[in-house]
């Protein structure tokens, strides 16, 4: 990933990607979902791809740890007996 901002990301890739293509970007502790908004060939034979980010999830390690903890703990369900 070349850079990222609040609503977009710029990637350098080896093959061109069509505008409008839905993409998923997995970074270290981050997941981005969006659509390709431009694709330009660079002088280095790589392609610069702009992604309009629609959704992002950060702190994936913490989220995975929480999910493991929740699966391992018993869930108590109490019924509300009001009439």
N, C-alpha and C positions, 0 to 999 in steps of 0.2 A: 504494500500500500504506500503510495507516494505521500498523500496527506489526507486529512479528514477534518471536516468542520461540522457544525451543528446539523446541516441538512444535506451534506454531500461528501463524497469521497473521490479521490483521483487514484487510479491504479495504472500501473504499467504492465501490459500483458504481451504475449508473443503472437497472438492471433487476433484479428479484428472481431469485435462483438457488435451485433446489430442494435441500433437504437430501439429502446422499448423492451429489450430482453430483461426479464426478472433475474436478479442476481442475489446470491447469498455470500457474504464475506465473513469468514471466520478469522478473527485476529486472536491474539493471546487470551485476553479475558473479555472479549467483545464479540457480539454477533450483530451484523448489519444486514437488513433486507431492503432492497430497492430496485430501481430500474436504470438501465444504461440510458444516459441522456446525450452523450456524444462519444465519438471514437475517432481519434486522429492519429495518423501514422507519424512517428517521430523519426529523426535522422538516424537513430540507432537500430532501425528495423523493428523496434517495439511499437506498441500502440498505446497511446494515452487514452484512458477510458474514464469518463465522468459518470458517477453514479448518484442519482437523486435518492437519498436515503428516506425510506418511508417509516421504518421501525428500527430501533436499536435496543439491545439488551447488554448492559455492562455488568461487571462483577459476577461473571459466570461461575467462577470457582466458589464464591460464597453461596450462590444459588444452588449449585450442585451439592454442597455440604449440607445446606438446609434441607434439600429434598431427601438426601440419605438419612438425615436425622429424623425427619418426619415419617419415613417408611419404617424405621426401626422402632418407633415409639407406638405403643398401643393407643388407639383412639377411643376416648370415652364419649358415649352418646347418652345424654340424659333427656328424658321426656318431660315436657312442661305439662303438668297435670292441673291446669286451671280450668274451671268450668264457667 
